[in-house]
Amino acid sequence: MKGLRVLELSEALNVDSSDILAVCAILKIKATSRLSMLSFEECKNVTDFYENKN
């Protein structure tokens, strides 16, 4: 499966990895650590969450 690690996504969005993990929990995405792998679709869902939040 290709995608990004939580750590890489947090760097791209300029937010803390623990915040990404919290959003993953809200969106019911299985990510347990900053090294967890997210698919591109999951990354898009997290990114959309942040865009809708602001």
C-alpha positions as CSV (number, residue, x, y, z in Angstrom):
1,M,0.0,0.0,0.0
2,K,1.4,3.4,-0.9
3,G,0.8,6.6,0.8
4,L,2.4,8.7,3.6
5,R,3.4,8.1,7.1
6,V,1.6,10.1,9.8
7,L,4.9,11.9,10.4
8,E,5.3,12.9,6.8
9,L,1.7,14.1,6.6
10,S,2.1,16.2,9.7
11,E,5.2,17.8,8.3
12,A,3.3,18.6,5.0
13,L,0.4,20.1,6.9
14,N,2.7,21.8,9.4
15,V,0.8,20.3,12.4
16,D,1.9,18.0,15.2
17,S,1.8,14.3,14.5
18,S,-0.3,13.8,17.7
19,D,-2.9,16.1,16.1
20,I,-3.0,14.0,13.0
21,L,-3.5,10.9,15.1
22,A,-6.4,12.6,16.9
23,V,-8.0,13.4,13.6
24,C,-7.4,9.8,12.5
25,A,-9.3,8.7,15.5
26,I,-12.2,11.1,14.7
27,L,-12.3,9.8,11.1
28,K,-12.0,6.2,12.3
29,I,-8.7,5.7,10.4
30,K,-6.5,3.0,12.0
31,A,-3.3,4.9,12.8
32,T,-1.6,4.1,16.1
33,S,1.7,6.0,15.9
34,R,3.6,8.6,13.9
35,L,5.1,5.8,11.8
36,S,1.7,4.4,10.8
37,M,1.1,4.4,7.1
38,L,-1.8,6.2,5.6
39,S,-3.2,5.6,2.1
40,F,-3.5,8.5,-0.2
41,E,-7.3,8.4,0.3
42,E,-6.8,8.6,4.1
43,C,-4.4,11.5,3.6
44,K,-6.9,13.3,1.5
45,N,-9.6,12.7,4.2
46,V,-7.3,14.2,6.9
47,T,-6.4,17.1,4.7
48,D,-10.0,17.8,3.9
49,F,-10.8,17.7,7.7
50,Y,-8.2,20.5,8.3
51,E,-9.5,22.5,5.3
52,N,-13.1,22.4,6.5
53,K,-12.0,23.2,10.0
54,N,-10.6,26.6,9.0
